[in-house]
Amino acid sequence: MSADKVPDTPVEIVSDLLTKARNIAATCENVPEELSSLLQKALDMTRGLDDYLGKMSARESEPLAELYRKTVTHDWDQVHKDGKTMFRLPKECITGHVEGQTLKMLVHLSRAKRVLEIGMFTGYGALSMAEGLPEDGRLVACELEPYLKEFAQPVFDKSPHGKKIVVKTGSAMDTLKELAAAGEQFDMVFIDADKTNYINYYNFILDSNLLRLHGFLCVDNSLYKAKVYLKDTADDNGLALREFNQVVADDPRVEQVIVPLRDGLSLIRRASPASECSRLKGKITDDEVFRGVRGCSILDRMRLDGKVAYVTGAGQGIGRAFAHALGEAGAKVAVVDLDQERAQQVAEELRLKGITSTALKADISEPDDVQRMIDGIVSKWGGVHIACNNAGVNMNSASEDTSLEEWDRTFSVNLRGTFLCCQAAGRVMLKQGYGKIINTASMASLIVPHPQKQLSYNTSKAGVVKLTQTLGTEWIDRGVRVNCISPGIVDTPLIHSESLRPLVQRWLSDIPAGRLAQVTDLQAAVVYLASDASDYMTGHNLVIEGGQSLW
């Protein structure tokens, strides 16, 4: 802590007190050397903590660094004298590097998309949190002083994340009432404003459902210079925060913890549904709809944590998208492709995202390759829970010109290969008593796509649907569900070739959605079918084609 800095946090205050104690000891005679040594060690520990936290925290972005420099060098006393602010605003109010990175991390960890901030000051905390939001995220900052919006906006405009921030000036409570009336909800609410109103903000947020299900409140300064727990506290803010902390601790609606970071950070979340059942006994229907199946919310039921999956044809296109989707949902993923190099590239992509993966080469039309693939996965990860049989080929020709070689090759991969994979994976799953098999069929199983001519492809994919229906009914009572996805025409680099351009225009005229499918349009479907949320679905052909099969 620099010599001219006023001690503000409990650690800074303790450090200051230890410094004074050490200096007094140094001027006194007969002070035991051991006491002086202990004072110095205690001082070193407290004085070095904040600097170390700063050094070990992720570096701030340049816009944040600029906002910090701009804040600490600004003459806030003069601004107040000039009547530009209603209150004298000390530069120490700035959130700061460690707190900023903590807030950003909380946004990341909670996967928040909408954040509400009550009390912005110069926007360091707002911009920190905005950096953690996804591209379509939004942060609403409530700030009483219009001058502070003018002060922060130029820096917000320099940041690629500044566009996520909306600053509403005026009374925070009025803004909260406006947001509640509009039905707004937030994943995270950060309160750092006038301390005496913390209780009012807190109660209004909970009572008005401004906090989304599974959202949380983050409250700054909840240790307030240690005055919240010192018995002789007379400070108004300290007393207000002491009362606030006690109200939260006594509130059966929430669970909370105070993190002793800087001047205290309270993390508050709604209590579990089970707690609400006990509190409101007889007033609610206590069942799986309320509590969730096995206590899990619908989104939690779509998680694939601990599951082992494989995806064939995963080196590109739809298979690659499926591999990423299953991995992002929590599964370990075996990336299977005829091209080892492509499989390896996708597996590396997954590993870069923290997803456990492996690359396998296999020709699914060969029984030995398929069995080797399944055996390798079981040997490595102990089982197979999700089989995504996606590999396929398509060779176009007029029906009268379709060769037996083309027919056999198409059926060998699309239908024989899918059957071999279903059978090999199914044997493992039936022994486990659990499994999800997802086959990639096609819209061509429902209609005859045109003007292209693809007899062998259309027929093979119709076979995949019937294979899926048959296995789905045979195996569901033994714990294995079998479903398929039928995509429409998917936008790939090949489709944009010069030769296919006229066909694309024809296809677009046949699609109510007015566009081709993207591989990302199919990802949620594969996760749903792979998850426990789809346990009652089997033998189903899930069509995702923008309405094309309806015209």
C-alpha positions in Angstrom: 0.0 0.0 0.0 1.5 3.4 -1.0 2.2 5.9 1.7 -0.5 8.4 0.7 -3.2 5.8 0.3 -5.9 5.8 3.0 -6.4 2.2 4.4 -9.8 1.0 3.2 -10.2 -2.7 3.5 -9.8 -4.9 6.6 -6.4 -6.1 5.4 -5.2 -2.6 4.7 -6.4 -1.4 8.1 -4.7 -4.3 9.8 -1.6 -3.6 7.8 -1.7 0.1 8.9 -2.2 -0.9 12.5 0.6 -3.3 12.4 2.9 -0.7 10.9 2.0 1.7 13.8 2.5 -1.0 16.4 5.9 -1.9 14.9 7.0 1.7 14.8 5.9 2.2 18.5 7.8 -1.0 19.4 10.9 0.3 17.7 10.9 3.5 19.9 10.4 1.6 23.1 13.1 0.1 25.3 13.1 -3.5 26.5 10.7 -4.7 23.7 11.5 -8.4 23.3 13.2 -9.1 20.0 10.7 -12.0 19.4 7.8 -9.5 19.6 9.4 -7.2 17.1 10.0 -10.1 14.8 6.4 -11.4 15.1 5.1 -7.9 14.3 7.3 -7.7 11.2 6.2 -11.1 10.0 2.5 -10.3 10.5 3.0 -7.0 8.7 4.8 -8.6 5.8 1.9 -11.1 5.4 -0.8 -8.5 5.4 1.0 -5.9 3.4 2.0 -8.3 0.6 -1.4 -10.0 0.1 -3.2 -7.4 -2.1 -0.2 -6.9 -4.3 0.3 -10.6 -4.7 -3.4 -11.1 -5.6 -3.1 -8.4 -8.3 0.0 -10.0 -9.8 -1.6 -13.4 -9.9 -4.9 -12.3 -11.4 -5.4 -12.2 -15.1 -4.2 -8.9 -16.7 -6.8 -6.3 -17.3 -7.6 -5.2 -20.9 -6.3 -1.9 -22.2 -9.7 -0.2 -22.0 -10.0 -1.2 -18.4 -6.4 0.0 -17.7 -7.3 3.3 -19.4 -10.5 3.7 -17.4 -8.5 3.0 -14.2 -5.9 5.7 -15.1 -8.6 8.1 -16.0 -10.4 7.6 -12.7 -7.5 7.9 -10.3 -6.1 11.0 -12.0 -9.4 12.8 -12.3 -10.0 15.7 -9.9 -13.2 14.5 -8.3 -13.2 17.3 -5.7 -13.2 19.9 -8.4 -15.9 18.1 -10.3 -18.1 18.3 -7.2 -17.3 21.9 -6.5 -18.3 22.7 -10.1 -21.7 21.2 -9.5 -21.2 18.4 -12.0 -21.9 15.7 -9.4 -24.4 15.6 -6.5 -21.9 14.0 -4.2 -18.1 14.1 -3.6 -16.9 10.9 -5.2 -13.5 9.6 -3.9 -11.4 7.8 -6.4 -11.1 4.9 -4.0 -14.7 3.9 -5.0 -13.3 2.3 -8.2 -13.8 -1.4 -8.3 -10.1 -2.2 -9.2 -8.2 -4.9 -10.9 -8.7 -7.9 -8.6 -12.4 -7.2 -8.0 -12.9 -6.5 -11.7 -11.3 -9.9 -12.7 -13.4 -11.6 -9.9 -16.6 -10.2 -11.3 -15.6 -11.1 -14.9 -14.8 -14.7 -13.6 -18.2 -14.9 -11.9 -20.0 -13.9 -15.1 -18.0 -16.6 -17.0 -18.6 -19.3 -14.4 -22.3 -18.7 -14.1 -22.6 -18.4 -17.9 -24.6 -15.2 -17.3 -26.1 -13.5 -20.3 -27.9 -10.6 -18.5 -26.4 -8.7 -15.7 -27.8 -5.9 -13.6 -25.4 -3.5 -11.8 -26.7 -1.1 -9.1 -24.1 1.6 -8.6 -21.6 2.0 -11.5 -19.2 4.8 -10.4 -16.9 5.1 -13.4 -17.8 1.8 -15.0 -14.7 -0.3 -14.2 -16.8 -3.1 -12.8 -19.4 -2.8 -15.6 -16.8 -3.1 -18.3 -15.1 -6.0 -16.5 -18.4 -7.9 -16.3 -19.2 -7.0 -19.9 -16.0 -8.6 -21.0 -17.2 -11.9 -19.5 -20.6 -11.8 -21.3 -21.2 -13.6 -24.6 -21.6 -11.5 -27.7 -25.4 -11.2 -27.3 -25.1 -10.5 -23.6 -26.4 -7.3 -21.9 -25.5 -5.4 -18.8 -27.8 -2.7 -17.4 -26.0 -0.3 -15.1 -28.0 1.9 -12.7 -26.2 5.1 -11.8 -27.5 8.2 -10.0 -25.0 10.6 -11.4 -25.4 11.5 -15.1 -21.8 12.8 -15.1 -20.5 9.3 -14.6 -22.2 8.0 -17.7 -20.5 10.8 -19.7 -17.2 10.0 -18.1 -17.3 6.3 -18.8 -18.9 6.3 -22.3 -15.8 7.2 -24.3 -13.9 4.3 -22.9 -16.9 2.0 -23.3 -16.9 3.0 -27.0 -13.3 2.0 -27.4 -13.9 -1.5 -26.1 -15.5 -4.2 -28.3 -17.5 -5.1 -25.2 -18.8 -1.6 -24.5 -21.8 -2.1 -26.8 -23.2 -4.7 -24.3 -23.6 -2.0 -21.6 -26.7 0.2 -21.1 -26.4 2.9 -18.5 -29.6 4.1 -16.9 -29.2 7.3 -14.9 -31.4 8.5 -12.0 -32.8 6.8 -8.9 -31.8 3.1 -8.9 -35.1 2.1 -7.2 -37.0 3.8 -10.0 -35.0 2.0 -12.6 -35.6 -1.3 -10.8 -39.3 -0.7 -10.8 -39.2 0.1 -14.5 -37.3 -3.1 -15.2 -39.7 -5.2 -13.1 -42.7 -3.7 -14.8 -41.2 -4.6 -18.2 -40.7 -8.2 -17.0 -36.9 -8.1 -17.1 -34.9 -10.7 -15.4 -31.1 -11.1 -14.8 -28.7 -14.0 -14.2 -26.5 -11.9 -12.0 -27.1 -8.7 -10.0 -24.1 -6.7 -8.6 -24.9 -4.2 -5.8 -22.4 -1.5 -5.0 -24.3 1.6 -4.3 -25.6 3.6 -1.3 -25.2 1.2 1.7 -28.3 2.2 3.5 -30.4 1.1 0.6 -28.9 -2.3 0.2 -31.8 -4.0 2.1 -34.4 -2.2 -0.1 -32.6 -3.2 -3.3 -32.2 -6.8 -2.1 -35.9 -7.2 -1.1 -37.2 -5.6 -4.2 -35.1 -7.8 -6.5 -36.3 -11.0 -4.8 -39.9 -9.9 -4.4 -40.2 -8.7 -8.0 -38.4 -11.8 -9.5 -35.8 -9.6 -11.2 -33.4 -12.4 -10.4 -33.8 -15.3 -12.8 -34.0 -18.9 -11.7 -30.5 -20.1 -10.8 -29.3 -16.5 -10.8 -27.3 -14.9 -8.0 -26.7 -11.6 -6.2 -23.2 -10.3 -5.7 -22.9 -7.6 -3.1 -19.8 -5.4 -2.6 -18.4 -4.0 0.6 -20.2 -6.4 2.9 -17.2 -6.4 5.3 -17.0 -2.6 5.2 -13.6 -1.8 6.7 -14.3 -4.5 9.4 -17.0 -2.3 10.9 -19.7 -4.8 10.4 -18.3 -7.1 13.0 -16.5 -4.7 15.4 -18.6 -4.3 18.6 -17.9 -0.5 18.9 -19.0 0.3 15.4 -20.8 3.7 15.2 -20.4 4.3 11.5 -23.7 4.7 9.6 -22.5 2.6 6.6 -21.0 0.0 8.8 -24.2 -0.3 10.8 -26.3 -0.4 7.6 -24.2 -3.2 6.2 -24.3 -5.1 9.5 -28.1 -5.0 9.4 -28.1 -6.0 5.7 -25.8 -9.0 6.3 -28.0 -10.2 9.2 -31.2 -9.8 7.1 -29.7 -12.0 4.4 -28.4 -14.6 6.9 -31.9 -14.8 8.4 -33.7 -15.0 5.1 -34.9 -18.6 4.4 -35.3 -17.8 0.7 -31.6 -17.7 0.1 -28.2 -19.2 0.8 -25.1 -17.0 1.1 -21.4 -16.7 1.8 -19.2 -13.7 2.4 -15.9 -13.9 0.5 -13.2 -11.8 2.3 -11.9 -10.3 -0.9 -10.8 -6.7 -0.5 -13.7 -5.1 1.4 -15.9 -8.2 1.3 -18.0 -9.8 -1.4 -21.3 -11.5 -0.6 -22.6 -14.2 -3.0 -26.3 -14.9 -2.5 -28.5 -17.4 -4.4 -32.0 -18.7 -4.0 -32.4 -21.7 -1.7 -33.1 -25.1 -3.2 -36.7 -26.0 -4.0 -36.6 -28.5 -1.1 -36.1 -25.7 1.3 -39.0 -23.8 -0.2 -41.2 -26.9 0.2 -40.5 -27.0 3.9 -41.0 -23.3 4.3 -44.3 -23.2 2.3 -45.6 -26.6 3.3 -49.1 -27.2 2.0 -49.1 -24.1 -0.3 -47.3 -25.7 -3.3 -47.5 -29.0 -5.1 -44.3 -30.8 -4.1 -43.6 -33.1 -7.1 -41.0 -33.6 -9.9 -42.4 -30.7 -11.9 -41.5 -28.4 -9.0 -38.3 -30.1 -7.7 -37.1 -31.4 -11.0 -36.6 -35.1 -12.0 -34.1 -36.4 -9.5 -33.7 -32.8 -8.3 -32.4 -31.6 -11.7 -33.8 -28.7 -13.7 -34.6 -29.3 -17.4 -31.2 -27.8 -18.5 -29.3 -29.9 -16.0 -31.1 -33.0 -17.3 -29.6 -32.3 -20.7 -26.1 -32.3 -19.3 -23.9 -35.3 -20.4 -21.3 -35.2 -17.7 -19.6 -38.6 -17.2 -21.0 -40.0 -20.4 -18.9 -41.5 -23.2 -19.8 -40.7 -26.8 -18.5 -41.4 -30.2 -19.4 -39.7 -33.5 -18.6 -41.3 -36.9 -17.9 -39.1 -39.8 -16.8 -36.5 -37.3 -13.8 -35.1 -39.2 -16.0 -32.5 -40.9 -19.5 -31.0 -41.4 -22.4 -32.4 -39.4 -20.2 -34.9 -37.5 -17.8 -32.3 -36.4 -20.7 -30.1 -35.1 -22.1 -33.1 -33.3 -18.8 -33.9 -31.6 -18.4 -30.3 -30.4 -22.0 -30.2 -29.1 -21.8 -33.5 -27.2 -18.4 -32.4 -25.7 -19.7 -29.0 -24.7 -22.6 -30.8 -22.9 -20.1 -32.7 -20.8 -19.4 -36.0 -22.6 -16.0 -37.5 -23.5 -15.9 -37.8 -27.3 -14.3 -40.3 -29.6 -13.9 -38.6 -33.0 -14.2 -41.3 -35.6 -13.5 -40.7 -39.3 -12.1 -42.6 -42.3 -9.5 -39.8 -42.5 -7.2 -40.0 -39.5 -5.8 -36.5 -40.0 -9.2 -34.9 -40.0 -10.3 -36.8 -36.9 -7.1 -35.7 -35.1 -7.8 -32.1 -36.0 -11.3 -32.2 -34.5 -10.1 -34.0 -31.4 -7.5 -31.3 -31.0 -10.2 -28.6 -31.3 -12.1 -30.3 -28.5 -9.1 -30.6 -26.3 -8.5 -26.8 -26.7 -12.0 -26.3 -25.2 -11.2 -28.6 -22.3 -13.2 -31.5 -23.7 -11.7 -35.1 -23.2 -11.4 -36.6 -26.6 -9.6 -39.1 -28.8 -9.3 -39.6 -32.5 -10.0 -43.0 -34.2 -9.8 -44.1 -37.8 -12.4 -46.5 -38.9 -14.2 -47.6 -42.1 -17.7 -48.3 -40.7 -18.6 -50.5 -43.6 -16.0 -53.0 -42.3 -17.2 -55.2 -39.4 -13.7 -55.5 -38.0 -13.1 -51.8 -38.0 -16.4 -51.2 -36.2 -15.6 -53.7 -33.5 -12.1 -52.4 -33.1 -13.6 -48.9 -32.7 -16.0 -50.0 -30.0 -13.5 -52.1 -28.2 -11.0 -49.3 -28.2 -13.5 -46.8 -26.6 -14.6 -49.3 -24.0 -11.0 -50.2 -23.1 -10.1 -46.5 -22.8 -13.2 -45.1 -21.0 -15.0 -48.1 -19.6 -18.2 -48.0 -21.7 -20.2 -46.4 -24.5 -23.3 -44.4 -23.5 -23.9 -42.3 -26.7 -23.5 -43.7 -30.2 -23.8 -41.1 -32.9 -23.8 -42.9 -36.2 -23.4 -40.0 -38.7 -21.0 -41.2 -41.4 -22.5 -41.4 -44.9 -21.9 -40.9 -48.6 -24.0 -39.5 -51.5 -23.3 -40.1 -55.2 -25.8 -38.6 -57.6 -26.9 -40.2 -60.8 -30.1 -40.7 -62.8 -31.9 -43.9 -61.7 -31.5 -45.6 -65.2 -27.7 -44.9 -65.0 -27.1 -45.9 -61.3 -24.5 -48.5 -61.3 -24.5 -51.5 -59.0 -21.1 -50.3 -57.7 -22.7 -46.9 -56.7 -25.7 -48.7 -55.1 -23.5 -51.1 -53.2 -21.1 -48.4 -52.0 -23.9 -46.1 -50.8 -25.7 -48.9 -49.0 -22.4 -50.3 -47.6 -21.7 -47.0 -45.8 -25.2 -45.5 -45.2 -27.2 -48.6 -44.2 -24.8 -51.5 -43.6 -22.3 -49.2 -41.7 -25.1 -47.7 -39.6 -26.4 -51.2 -38.8 -22.9 -52.5 -37.8 -22.3 -49.5 -35.5 -25.8 -49.9 -33.9 -25.3 -53.6 -33.3 -21.7 -53.3 -31.9 -22.6 -50.3 -29.7 -25.9 -51.8 -28.8 -24.4 -55.0 -27.4 -22.3 -52.9 -25.0 -25.3 -50.7 -24.1 -27.6 -53.7 -23.5 -25.1 -55.1 -21.0 -24.9 -51.7 -19.3 -28.7 -51.4 -19.2 -28.4 -47.9 -20.7 -27.6 -46.2 -24.0 -28.6 -43.6 -26.5 -28.1 -44.3 -30.2 -28.6 -41.4 -32.7 -28.4 -42.1 -36.4 -28.2 -39.5 -39.1 -30.9 -40.1 -41.7 -32.1 -37.4 -44.1 -35.0 -35.4 -45.2 -34.6 -37.6 -48.3 -36.3 -40.4 -46.2 -39.5 -38.4 -46.3 -39.5 -36.7 -49.7 -37.7 -37.1 -53.0 -35.4 -34.0 -53.1 -35.1 -32.4 -56.5 -33.9 -31.6 -59.0 -30.9 -33.7 -58.1 -31.2 -37.4 -58.8 -30.0 -39.7 -56.0 -31.9 -42.9 -55.9 -29.4 -44.9 -53.9 -29.0 -42.2 -51.3 -32.7 -41.6 -50.8 -33.4 -45.3 -50.5 -30.5 -46.0 -48.1 -31.6 -43.1 -45.8 -35.2 -44.5 -45.8 -33.6 -47.7 -44.6 -31.8 -45.9 -41.8 -35.2 -44.6 -40.5 -36.8 -48.1 -40.6 -33.6 -49.5 -38.9 -34.0 -46.9 -36.2 -37.7 -47.6 -35.7 -37.1 -51.3 -35.4 -34.2 -51.1 -33.0 -36.0 -48.4 -31.0 -38.9 -50.7 -30.2 -36.8 -53.8 -29.6 -34.4 -52.3 -27.1 -36.2 -49.6 -25.1 -37.4 -52.0 -22.4 -33.7 -52.9 -21.9 -32.6 -49.3 -21.4 -31.4 -48.4 -24.9 -33.2 -45.7 -26.9 -32.6 -45.4 -30.7 -33.6 -42.3 -32.6 -32.5 -40.5 -35.7 -32.1 -37.0 -37.0 -33.1 -36.1 -40.6 -31.4 -32.9 -41.7 -32.5 -30.9 -44.7 -29.9 -29.5 -47.1 -27.0 -28.4 -45.1 -24.8 -25.4 -46.1 -21.3 -26.7 -46.7 -18.4 -25.3 -48.8 -19.1 -27.9 -51.5 -22.6 -26.4 -52.1 -21.1 -23.1 -53.0 -19.2 -24.5 -56.0 -20.0 -23.0 -59.4 -21.7 -26.2 -60.6 -24.2 -26.3 -57.8 -25.1 -22.6 -57.7 -28.2 -23.0 -59.9 -29.4 -25.9 -57.6 -29.0 -23.8 -54.5 -31.4 -21.2 -55.8 -33.9 -23.9 -56.6 -33.5 -25.5 -53.2 -34.0 -22.1 -51.5 -37.3 -21.6 -53.3 -38.5 -24.9 -51.8 -37.6 -24.1 -48.2 -40.1 -22.1 -46.1 -37.3 -20.9 -43.9 -35.7 -19.2 -46.9 -32.2 -20.6 -46.1 -30.2 -23.7 -46.0 -29.5 -25.5 -42.7 -26.3 -24.7 -40.8 -24.6 -27.5 -38.9 -25.2 -25.5 -35.7 -28.9 -25.8 -36.3 -28.6 -29.6 -35.6 -26.5 -29.4 -32.4 -29.2 -29.0 -29.8 -31.1 -32.0 -31.3 -28.2 -34.4 -30.9 -27.7 -33.2 -27.3 -31.4 -33.6 -26.5 -31.5 -37.2 -27.9 -28.3 -38.1 -26.1 -29.5 -36.8 -22.8 -31.8 -38.2 -20.1 -34.4 -35.6 -21.0 -35.4 -37.7 -24.1 -35.7 -41.0 -22.2 -39.3 -41.5 -23.3 -38.5 -41.0 -27.0 -37.4 -44.0 -29.2 -37.7 -44.9 -32.8 -38.3 -41.3 -33.7 -37.2 -39.5 -36.8 -36.5 -35.9 -35.8 -36.8 -33.8 -38.9 -34.9 -30.5 -39.1 -35.3 -29.1 -42.6 -36.7 -25.6 -42.3 -40.1 -26.8 -43.4 -39.0 -28.1 -46.8 -40.7 -31.5 -46.5 -44.1 -29.7 -45.9 -44.2 -28.1 -49.4 
